[in-house]
Amino acid sequence: MLVRFDRKLYTEDAIKKAYSEFTENQSCKIEKSGKDYIVKLPEIKDEAELHHFESMVLLYTIEEKRR
């Protein structure tokens, strides 16, 4: 599943950190397309997992920007 994040709102490091926690895998390939970051997630069972991942990215982005 492809997930898009606006480059103005989210940070690449936050996406990597959330991806590694969510998938328990350190290798995260982030593609840049226009104004978005695109991440390919492994198979997701339900939409709640997708919302959980997006929330993690948001949380880590907020933490980074507060520093």
CORZI-V285416 format. One line per field, one symbol per residue. ss: DSSP state (a for helix, b for strand, c for the rest). burial: + if it has 24 or more other ideal C-beta (glycine too) atoms within 12 Angstrom, else -. Layout:
ss = ???
burial = ???
This chain:
ss = cbbbbbcccccaaaaaaaaaaaaccccccbbbbccbbbbbccccccaaaaaaaaaaaaaaaaaaaac
burial = --+++----+++-++++++--++----+-+------+-+-+-----------++-++--++------
